[in-house]
Amino acid sequence: MSNTAANATSKPPAFGLIIVGDEILSGKRADKHMAKLIELLAARGLSLDWAEYVGDSPARITACLQRAFASGEVVFSTGGIGATPDDHTRQCAARALGVGLALHPQAEALIRERMQDTAREQGVPYEADRPDNIHRLNMGVFPVGASIIPNPYNKIAGFSVGTVHFVPGFPVMAWPMVEWVLDTLYPHLHQQRAWLEKSVVIYGSMEATLTPLMQALETRFAGVKVFSLPSVDHPQHGRHIELGVKGPPETAETAYVAMLEGLKVFQLQLGPELVRS
């Protein structure tokens, strides 16, 4: 698989996120990656299509990655690429691909650079054959055929196989690495998915009442998604429904006008309009 596989398709691929780690599912740490990836994608005119959380279970991680590799979508996987016993992502990626693991020469060189930097900072000699230094090289063992993702924080690389990209769980490392992937491997996709979301707050209605209008709008306007977000205790609007459309700007704008026209028959009280792009 090539890192430029996305070039082969005329339609921009979907973007996905896999977040690995028991600490997220147990609540010991709060996930910050999804909100940040949404932000990084939006800055480039892109959007996140799906996300999946998985604990430190090799079988579950492998199954999750098999789906990611088979999808052809651009997927970021965070966490589990260290060299401790609870880090399984590298091994699971190889298993999902049906390939072996090997020390990547570029990753090895960068890890050795890091170890030399650390020894110099500590004022001690660098001992390449010291057991703990040899163990650190495991962080450069990737599935055969992988390419590296540079880590500007400490030089311990992540890796890519096809359109699936693996970064550490630490935000200070992961986020610059994700940006590097987006700007180095997918600049041709930037701004190709211009998106407009327009909605209006509606008081005194129920979703069941609005469903026929929503269905009619999606049938009429291809590529537009119609959404309904009910709330019962909003601090400003109280009980209400946010009804809106999202999609390519020109089509979404036309669909929104049609939505407002369709709401007139219900004689509902409308609140503020919301626009996101």
TORNU-43580 format. One line per 2 residues: number of its first residue (from 1); their letters; for each residue z, y, x of C-alpha. Coordinates in Angstrom, 3 decimals, padded with zeros to 6 digits. Layout:
NUM) A) Z:Y:X; ...;
This chain:
1) MS) 000.000:000.000:000.000; -000.735:003.518:001.230;
3) NT) 001.474:006.588:001.039; -001.532:008.408:-000.338;
5) AA) -002.033:005.982:-003.190; -001.488:008.793:-005.680;
7) NA) -004.751:010.371:-004.513; -006.675:007.486:-006.042;
9) TS) -005.831:008.397:-009.617; -007.204:011.325:-011.576;
11) KP) -004.147:011.596:-013.794; -000.973:012.763:-012.027;
13) PA) 001.489:009.878:-011.670; 004.852:009.756:-013.337;
15) FG) 007.934:010.538:-011.258; 011.008:008.319:-011.315;
17) LI) 014.452:008.196:-009.750; 016.655:005.222:-008.863;
19) IV) 020.290:005.985:-008.027; 022.067:003.133:-006.247;
21) GD) 025.819:002.741:-005.857; 028.940:001.327:-007.452;
23) EI) 030.698:004.617:-006.758; 028.480:006.361:-009.323;
25) LS) 028.997:003.755:-012.033; 032.765:003.620:-011.428;
27) GK) 033.097:007.382:-011.653; 034.441:007.791:-008.116;
29) RA) 031.530:010.121:-007.449; 029.442:012.161:-009.847;
31) DK) 025.687:011.899:-009.524; 024.058:015.103:-008.314;
33) HM) 020.643:013.710:-007.469; 019.003:013.752:-010.898;
35) AK) 019.664:017.446:-011.575; 018.449:018.345:-008.076;
37) LI) 015.283:016.255:-008.318; 014.484:017.880:-011.664;
39) EL) 014.874:021.257:-009.927; 012.740:020.301:-006.925;
41) LA) 009.977:018.891:-009.120; 010.004:021.882:-011.476;
43) AR) 009.579:024.256:-008.527; 006.282:022.465:-007.859;
45) GL) 005.073:022.316:-011.444; 006.153:018.683:-011.829;
47) SL) 008.706:016.888:-013.971; 010.925:013.818:-013.895;
49) DW) 009.790:011.054:-016.259; 012.635:008.572:-015.910;
51) AE) 015.825:007.723:-014.041; 017.774:004.502:-013.583;
53) YV) 021.279:003.821:-012.262; 022.100:000.520:-010.578;
55) GD) 025.255:-000.715:-008.877; 025.542:-002.513:-005.540;
57) SP) 024.188:-005.786:-006.915; 021.359:-007.187:-004.753;
59) AR) 019.787:-009.031:-007.687; 019.742:-005.918:-009.880;
61) IT) 018.511:-003.664:-007.077; 015.712:-006.099:-006.243;
63) AC) 014.598:-006.328:-009.883; 014.692:-002.550:-010.221;
65) LQ) 012.598:-002.084:-007.087; 010.097:-004.728:-008.139;
67) RA) 009.421:-002.655:-011.257; 009.125:000.504:-009.174;
69) FA) 006.635:-000.992:-006.711; 004.563:-002.473:-009.533;
71) SG) 004.454:000.786:-011.489; 002.292:002.783:-009.093;
73) EV) 004.492:005.776:-009.929; 006.158:008.108:-007.447;
75) VF) 009.741:006.868:-007.239; 012.682:008.139:-005.220;
77) ST) 015.560:005.760:-004.488; 018.834:007.234:-003.279;
79) GG) 021.671:005.339:-001.617; 022.330:001.962:-000.052;
81) IG) 020.204:002.345:003.082; 023.088:002.410:005.561;
83) AT) 024.241:-000.501:007.705; 027.539:-001.503:006.099;
85) PD) 028.034:-004.705:004.088; 027.776:-002.881:000.750;
87) DH) 024.374:-001.359:001.633; 021.689:-003.613:000.187;
89) TR) 018.706:-001.376:-000.569; 016.667:-002.046:002.590;
91) QC) 016.999:-005.808:002.211; 016.287:-005.664:-001.517;
93) AA) 013.170:-003.569:-000.949; 011.826:-006.187:001.455;
95) RA) 012.650:-008.944:-000.995; 010.960:-007.079:-003.851;
97) LG) 007.838:-006.682:-001.721; 007.891:-010.249:-000.402;
99) VG) 007.865:-009.080:003.222; 010.233:-009.291:006.172;
101) LA) 012.419:-006.689:007.829; 011.802:-005.194:011.266;
103) LH) 013.187:-002.414:013.432; 010.803:000.511:012.986;
105) PQ) 009.900:001.932:016.428; 009.984:005.599:015.330;
107) AE) 013.261:005.098:013.490; 014.709:003.358:016.550;
109) AL) 013.701:006.228:018.835; 015.293:008.757:016.492;
111) IR) 018.519:006.762:016.206; 018.733:006.515:019.984;
113) ER) 018.182:010.273:020.209; 021.002:010.781:017.747;
115) MQ) 023.335:008.526:019.721; 022.519:010.378:022.934;
117) DT) 023.146:013.720:021.197; 026.512:012.473:019.957;
119) AR) 027.549:011.214:023.398; 026.572:014.533:024.934;
121) EQ) 028.550:016.477:022.305; 031.588:014.291:022.991;
123) GV) 031.219:014.588:026.760; 030.947:010.840:027.291;
125) PY) 028.138:008.714:028.797; 025.578:007.177:026.460;
127) EA) 025.867:003.387:026.528; 022.782:001.938:024.871;
129) DR) 024.090:-001.632:024.935; 027.525:-000.914:023.498;
131) PD) 028.022:-003.129:020.406; 028.525:-000.240:017.976;
133) NI) 025.373:001.486:019.238; 023.373:-001.703:018.850;
135) HR) 024.721:-002.041:015.298; 023.575:001.501:014.473;
137) LN) 019.989:000.422:015.100; 020.220:-001.580:011.873;
139) MG) 019.757:001.723:010.040; 016.177:001.684:011.334;
141) VF) 015.417:-001.820:010.067; 012.935:-001.396:007.215;
143) PV) 010.502:-003.590:005.267; 007.463:-004.431:007.349;
145) GA) 004.751:-001.833:006.743; 007.143:001.014:005.905;
147) SI) 006.708:004.546:007.221; 009.583:006.880:008.007;
149) IP) 010.924:009.917:006.164; 012.384:012.396:008.686;
151) NP) 016.047:013.291:008.276; 016.648:016.847:009.555;
153) YN) 020.413:016.494:009.227; 021.123:013.700:011.709;
155) KI) 017.755:012.089:012.588; 018.606:008.797:010.778;
157) AG) 015.310:008.288:008.958; 014.630:007.125:005.454;
159) FS) 011.481:005.176:004.652; 008.545:004.900:002.283;
161) VG) 006.502:001.959:001.114; 003.526:003.034:-000.938;
163) TV) 004.727:005.595:-003.480; 008.371:004.461:-003.434;
165) HF) 010.575:006.558:-001.160; 014.063:005.694:000.077;
167) VP) 016.615:008.325:001.111; 020.381:008.263:001.765;
169) GF) 022.954:008.856:-000.930; 024.324:011.976:000.777;
171) PV) 022.814:015.080:-000.871; 022.864:017.089:002.368;
173) MA) 020.450:014.539:003.826; 018.616:013.311:000.744;
175) WP) 017.453:016.597:-000.723; 015.584:017.949:002.327;
177) MV) 014.023:014.513:002.736; 012.814:014.512:-000.878;
179) EW) 011.329:017.971:-000.342; 009.530:016.710:002.762;
181) VL) 008.021:013.847:000.746; 006.882:016.139:-002.065;
183) DT) 005.386:018.748:000.251; 003.877:016.378:002.828;
185) LY) 002.605:013.482:000.735; 001.962:015.066:-002.668;
187) PH) 000.872:018.701:-002.232; -002.288:017.860:-004.178;
189) LH) -000.138:017.242:-007.261; 001.710:020.558:-007.212;
191) QQ) 001.128:022.758:-010.254; -001.189:020.174:-011.832;
193) RA) 001.256:019.543:-014.642; 001.911:023.043:-015.930;
195) WL) 004.327:022.579:-018.807; 005.540:024.741:-021.662;
197) EK) 008.473:024.040:-023.952; 009.084:026.206:-027.009;
199) SV) 011.710:025.636:-029.676; 013.611:027.360:-032.433;
201) VI) 017.138:026.976:-033.758; 017.232:025.867:-037.398;
203) YG) 020.265:026.129:-039.678; 020.963:024.151:-042.830;
205) SM) 018.531:021.269:-042.420; 018.579:017.574:-041.557;
207) EA) 016.365:015.692:-039.135; 015.083:013.381:-041.870;
209) TL) 013.711:016.414:-043.693; 011.817:017.574:-040.621;
211) TP) 010.490:014.165:-039.528; 007.183:014.283:-041.489;
213) LM) 006.362:017.660:-039.946; 007.159:016.336:-036.469;
215) QA) 004.943:013.299:-036.978; 002.087:015.434:-038.278;
217) LE) 002.274:017.748:-035.266; 002.157:014.893:-032.752;
219) TR) -000.819:013.391:-034.567; -002.648:016.699:-034.662;
221) FA) -001.962:017.882:-031.114; -002.703:015.236:-028.493;
223) GV) -000.542:015.469:-025.393; 002.228:017.417:-027.119;
225) KV) 005.706:015.974:-027.634; 007.756:017.178:-030.568;
227) FS) 011.535:017.023:-030.198; 014.615:017.510:-032.318;
229) LP) 018.056:018.142:-030.808; 020.836:018.247:-033.421;
231) SV) 024.253:019.741:-032.693; 027.381:019.740:-034.840;
233) DH) 029.749:021.892:-032.781; 027.755:024.339:-030.697;
235) PQ) 030.007:027.249:-029.632; 027.422:029.848:-030.652;
237) HG) 025.230:028.297:-033.333; 027.594:025.759:-034.878;
239) RH) 025.820:022.977:-036.783; 022.099:023.318:-036.184;
241) IE) 018.898:021.614:-035.041; 016.774:022.768:-032.127;
243) LG) 013.214:021.857:-033.091; 010.448:022.306:-030.575;
245) VK) 007.298:021.198:-028.822; 006.460:020.631:-025.162;
247) GP) 003.250:019.937:-023.314; 000.317:021.687:-021.604;
249) PE) 000.830:025.438:-022.167; -002.223:026.237:-024.278;
251) TA) -001.848:023.199:-026.542; 001.926:023.585:-026.827;
253) ET) 001.558:027.253:-027.807; -000.875:026.351:-030.586;
255) AY) 001.338:023.484:-031.756; 004.371:025.778:-031.840;
257) VA) 002.569:028.260:-034.077; 001.613:025.380:-036.376;
259) ML) 005.223:024.168:-036.346; 006.532:027.556:-037.457;
261) EG) 003.923:027.644:-040.198; 004.935:024.170:-041.322;
263) LK) 008.602:025.188:-041.497; 007.902:027.914:-044.041;
265) VF) 007.705:025.441:-046.904; 011.344:024.455:-046.343;
267) QL) 012.590:028.063:-046.606; 015.130:027.492:-043.847;
269) QL) 017.164:030.010:-041.887; 015.791:030.234:-038.363;
271) GP) 017.743:031.335:-035.322; 016.627:032.356:-031.826;
273) EL) 013.542:030.985:-030.125; 013.796:029.289:-026.723;
275) VR) 011.069:029.117:-024.092; 011.058:026.986:-020.929;
277) S) 008.206:026.439:-018.510;
